[in-house]
C-alpha cells in the first residue's frame, strides 16, 4: 500500500545517507588518528588504551549523530543512578550496531570483551587492540581475567555480551558465566544494561537498515559480595538475567 511504499522510500533514503557518511567517518578517523592520538597523549599523559577508548566512544557519538534523522535514541536510568568505576557491564546482544550504540553510555573508559569475528575487519582491528579490547576466543577466560584486572586497576570498565552472540529472535539466550566469575573474583560490581530497537535497525544477517527507536536502560549496580563460593557466580548470573528479562519485557520486548 501507500504507507508501505513511503516507508520503503524513507528507509532507502536512510541507507543512502548513513552508509556513505559512516564510510567517510571511518576513513577520516583512520587518516587523522595518528596526529590526534599523539596530540592527546602529549596534552593529557593518559595511558594509550584510555585514549583509544575515548576515540572509539567519540566515533560512536558521531555514528549516533549520523543516524539521528532516522533513529530515535533514548537513555533510561542514567540520571538517577551513580555508576561505579570500575565496573563490569553486561548487555543483551541484538545487532552489530549494539557496539556503536555504546556512544549513549555517559563515559568512554570502557573496554569490550568480544569474540574473534570483529577482528576480521582489518580497518577496525588495530584500534581494538590499542583500546585493549579482549578477544575472548583467542585469550580464553583466564587471559580475560588477567587483562580485566589490569583495566580495573586503571579505573577502566569492561563490557560483556553474556549471551556470546546476537539473538536471532530478540529473546535473551543462555548466559555464559565468565563476567560473573570475574565479578566474584575481583569484587567489581556488575552494571546490567538493556538495549532494544537495534534488532529493528539492523538485525543479524542483514545489511539493509530501517528506522527504529533505540533505547538503552541501566539497572542498579549489583555488588558481588555475598555470592562467594563455588556456585556463587551461578546465583549472580541468574539474578542478573532475571532482572534484565524483566526490564526488557517492560521496555516492550519479549
C-alpha positions in Angstrom: 0.0 0.0 0.0 0.9 3.7 0.0 2.1 3.6 3.6 4.5 0.7 3.0 5.8 2.4 -0.1 6.5 5.6 1.8 8.3 3.6 4.5 10.4 1.9 1.9 11.4 5.2 0.3 12.2 6.6 3.8 14.4 3.5 4.6 16.1 3.8 1.1 17.0 7.4 1.9 18.3 6.3 5.3 20.6 3.7 3.8 21.8 6.1 1.1 22.6 8.7 3.8 24.0 6.6 6.6 26.4 4.2 4.9 28.3 6.9 2.8 28.7 9.0 5.9 29.8 6.0 8.0 32.5 5.2 5.4 33.6 8.8 5.4 33.7 9.0 9.2 35.7 5.8 9.3 38.2 6.9 6.7 38.6 10.3 8.2 39.2 8.8 11.6 41.9 6.5 10.3 43.5 9.4 8.4 43.7 11.8 11.3 44.1 9.3 14.1 48.0 9.4 14.3 48.0 13.2 14.8 45.1 13.3 17.2 46.5 10.4 19.2 49.9 11.9 19.6 48.4 15.3 20.4 46.1 13.9 23.1 48.9 11.8 24.6 51.1 14.9 24.9 48.4 17.1 26.4 46.9 14.6 28.9 49.6 12.0 29.5 46.8 9.4 29.5 47.6 5.7 29.1 47.2 4.7 25.4 44.3 2.3 26.0 42.3 5.0 27.7 42.9 7.4 24.8 41.8 4.9 22.3 38.7 4.0 24.2 37.8 7.7 24.2 38.3 8.0 20.5 36.1 4.9 19.9 33.4 6.4 22.1 33.6 9.7 20.1 33.3 7.6 16.9 30.1 6.0 18.4 28.8 9.5 19.2 29.4 10.6 15.7 27.5 7.5 14.4 24.6 8.4 16.6 24.5 11.9 15.0 24.6 10.4 11.5 21.6 8.3 12.3 19.7 10.9 14.2 17.4 12.0 11.3 16.1 8.4 11.1 16.6 6.8 14.5 15.2 7.9 17.9 17.7 7.4 20.7 16.8 7.5 24.4 18.5 6.6 27.7 16.8 5.4 30.9 18.1 5.4 34.5 21.4 7.2 33.9 20.3 10.4 35.5 19.3 8.7 38.8 22.0 6.1 39.3 25.6 6.6 40.2 27.6 4.2 38.2 30.6 2.7 40.0 34.1 2.8 38.4 35.5 0.4 37.7 32.5 -1.9 36.8 31.6 -4.9 34.7 28.9 -4.0 32.2 26.7 -6.8 30.8 24.2 -6.1 28.0 21.9 -8.2 25.8 23.0 -8.5 22.1 20.7 -7.9 19.2 22.7 -6.3 16.4 26.2 -5.5 15.1 25.3 -1.9 15.8 24.9 -2.6 19.6 28.6 -1.6 19.9 28.1 1.7 18.2 25.2 2.5 20.5 27.6 2.5 23.4 28.1 6.1 22.4 25.0 6.5 24.5 26.9 5.5 27.6 27.9 8.5 29.7 31.6 7.8 29.9 34.2 6.5 27.5 36.6 4.4 29.6 35.0 1.0 28.7 36.9 -1.9 27.0 34.8 -4.5 25.2 35.2 -8.3 25.6 34.2 -9.8 22.2 34.5 -12.8 20.1 37.1 -13.1 17.3 34.9 -12.1 14.3 35.1 -8.3 14.7 38.9 -8.5 14.5 38.5 -9.8 10.9 37.5 -6.2 9.9 41.1 -5.1 9.3 40.1 -1.4 9.4 38.9 -1.8 13.0 41.3 -4.4 14.4 44.3 -2.2 15.1 42.2 0.2 17.1 40.5 -2.6 19.0 44.0 -3.9 20.0 45.1 -0.4 21.0 42.0 0.0 23.1 42.8 -3.2 25.0 39.7 -5.0 23.9 39.5 -8.6 24.9 39.4 -11.2 22.2 37.8 -14.0 24.2 38.3 -16.7 21.7 42.0 -16.1 21.5 43.0 -15.4 25.1 40.3 -17.5 26.9 38.7 -16.7 30.2 41.9 -16.9 32.2 43.5 -14.4 29.9 40.4 -12.2 30.1 40.6 -12.3 33.9 44.2 -11.2 33.9 43.7 -8.4 31.5 40.4 -7.4 33.2 42.2 -6.9 36.5 44.7 -4.6 34.8 42.0 -2.5 33.3 40.2 -2.3 36.7 43.4 -1.2 38.3 43.4 1.8 36.0 39.7 2.5 36.9 38.5 1.4 33.5 35.5 -0.8 33.0 34.8 -3.9 30.9 31.7 -4.7 28.8 30.5 -8.2 28.1 27.8 -9.6 25.9 27.0 -12.6 28.2 24.9 -14.3 25.5 28.1 -14.6 23.4 26.4 -13.7 20.1 23.4 -11.9 18.6 19.9 -13.1 19.4 18.1 -14.1 16.2 14.6 -13.8 17.7 15.1 -11.0 20.2 14.9 -13.3 23.3 17.5 -13.5 25.9 19.7 -16.5 25.3 21.8 -18.6 27.6 24.3 -16.5 29.6 27.9 -17.5 29.8 29.4 -17.5 33.3 32.7 -15.6 32.6 31.7 -12.0 33.6 30.0 -13.2 36.7 33.0 -15.2 37.8 35.2 -12.2 37.2 32.9 -10.0 39.3 33.0 -12.5 42.2 36.8 -13.0 42.0 37.6 -9.2 41.8 34.7 -7.7 43.8 34.0 -5.3 41.0 30.2 -4.6 40.8 28.1 -5.6 37.8 26.0 -3.0 36.0 23.3 -4.6 33.8 22.3 -2.7 30.6 19.3 -3.4 28.4 19.1 -2.4 24.8 16.1 -2.5 22.4 15.5 -1.4 18.9 18.8 -2.3 17.3 17.1 -5.6 16.1 14.8 -3.4 14.1 17.6 -1.1 12.8 19.9 -3.9 11.7 19.1 -7.5 12.8 21.7 -10.3 12.4 22.2 -11.4 8.9 21.0 -8.2 7.2 22.7 -5.0 5.9 19.5 -3.1 5.0 18.8 -0.6 7.8 15.3 0.5 8.9 14.2 3.5 11.0 13.9 2.5 14.7 13.6 3.6 18.3 16.7 2.6 20.2 16.5 2.6 24.0 19.4 1.9 26.4 18.4 1.4 30.0 20.7 0.9 33.0 19.7 -1.1 36.1 21.1 -0.6 39.6 24.6 -2.0 40.1 24.9 -5.4 41.8 27.6 -5.9 44.4 29.1 -9.4 44.0 29.8 -9.7 47.7 27.6 -12.4 49.2 28.0 -14.5 46.1 31.2 -16.2 47.1 31.6 -20.0 46.9 31.9 -22.4 44.0 28.3 -21.7 42.8 28.1 -18.1 43.8 28.6 -16.8 40.3 25.8 -19.0 39.1 23.4 -17.4 41.5 24.7 -14.0 40.5 24.2 -14.8 36.8 20.6 -16.0 37.4 19.7 -12.9 39.3 21.2 -10.5 36.6 19.5 -12.4 33.8 16.1 -12.3 35.6 16.4 -8.5 36.2 17.3 -7.9 32.6 14.5 -10.1 31.3 12.0 -8.2 33.4 13.3 -4.8 32.3 13.3 -5.8 28.6 9.7 -7.0 29.0 8.8 -3.6 30.5 10.5 -2.0 27.5 8.2 -3.8 25.2 10.4 -6.7 24.4 9.5 -10.4 24.8 
